[in-house]
Amino acid sequence: MMRKLLLLSTLCLHLVVTAYGQSKPKPVASAESGKISTSLKQLLPPGVARVAVMDSIVMNPRLAVLMQKFRQGIQANPQYMIDMQKQAAAKGASPLPYDKRVGMSEPEYKEFQTLMEKRDMKAAPSYVGELTTIHKDGTIHFSGTGRLNMLNEVWIDLVKNEVHFSEYTLPYTKDIAVTDAKNGFDSSWTSYEWELTEPAGETFEELSLEKLRSMNMLMLQLHVGKLDKTGKTFMKLQARRIDKGVKKYSVDTPLFPQ
């Protein structure tokens, strides 16, 4: 039961970060596969590079305290997560009204809103290691050390414009453009996205608590792009699997060459 509550709170925290004005990726018109192939060769040149795993979050200490209260409130009231998700889907980025189930007083909730709107959260490195990028016969492969060895199972087929991750094939989905620089990367950015989701088309807005507790879901996603502020390449690997409402694994790892 606790693992299911942790799943619920994790999903809802993601929802709240989005609802309070975090930059949401916007799809833009896709380039032809040939142009994507050429761009990827430039973004991911062959050779050895120092790469940082940027999956640590540094935030305002007061925001961290209120975030923990929110997490505890959601764990105690999982049905509220479902209600909140549906309200957010209807209202978009508008702040949601106070409810005691958020786990804090109304003044604290207003403070929480203010701090979230300031978006005082930044990505920080949790690990730095070596990553070798290999170009061969129309493909890009990776060989990483330490925590970067997660990329050893990832390769990009430049001809078919698809990503392979372990036994899964991720089709190209869209180009992404984030125009607001107020986000965890401290920059606007553009990227290419490949994604596989099973079951296809499932959205949390449509889930009941009963369905969430019994759901099976697989989501694999890779972004390769460039930060506008520095011109540097970044990659972002996401992998989530839920079996019968229990989180088996959840990876959300931005990677930045140094």
Order of alpha helices (4+ residues) and beta strands (2+ residues): alpha-beta-alpha-beta-beta-alpha-alpha-alpha-beta-beta-beta-beta-beta-beta-beta-alpha-beta-beta-beta
